[in-house]
Amino acid sequence: MKSFFIFIFLLVLSIGFAVAMDLLLGYSISQGLQNLNNPFWLMDNIELSTSLIIISLLFLKPLIVFVKKKFR
């Protein structure tokens, strides 16, 4: 569970860094947040579904391990 919180912390930190860089370039906050989604707009359906499956596995694996330890 500790690694999950480290992952969430690094995710939030990297999103904040990307938005801060956009602010330094002169974009608004809303434009900076839209730029985070830009790679997903350019993907085909199969690429998008593969990316979502990989991202969901990152969240599900620690959750499954936690539930197994909790109810053992």
N, C-alpha and C positions, 0 to 999 in steps of 0.2 A: 504494500500500500504506500510505502514511503517513496518508491520509485514512481508511482502514479502521481503523487503530489509534486515531485520534482519535475516530471513531464509537464504537468499543468503550469507550474511556475515558469518553466522555460518557454512554453507556448505563449503565455501572456507577456512575458518579457520580450520575445521576438516580435510579437504583434505590436507592442508598444514602441519598439525600436523602429519598425517599418513605418508606422504612422508618424513618429517623430521625424524621420528622414523626409517624409512627404511634406510635413509642416515646414521644415527647413528649406525645402525647395519652393515653397510658396503656395502649395495646395491647401485647400480647406480640409477640415477633419473628415467631412463626409466624402470628399474625393479621395482622401487617403484610405478610408475604409473600403471604398469601391475598388481601389487598386489592389487590395488584398484578394478580392474575388476574381480579378482579371484573368489569372491563369485558368480558372474553372470555366470561364466563358468561352475560351478558345478550344476546349476539349471536345472530342467526339463522344458519343454516348458510351461506347465501350471503354474509353479511357476514363471517363467520369465515373462509371460504375466500378471499375477496378480501383481507382483512387479512393472512392468511398468505402469499399470493402477493406482496403488496407488500413484506412483511418479508423474504421469501426473495430478492426482487430486490435489496434493499439489500445482502445478503451475496454474492449470486452475481455481480453486475456487477463489483465490484473483484476478485473471485477470477478471473473470466474474463480481465480485463485483465492481471492478474499472470501468468497461465499463458501468455497470448499473448506477453508480453514475455520471459518466461523461455525459451520454446522457439523463439524466432525465430532 
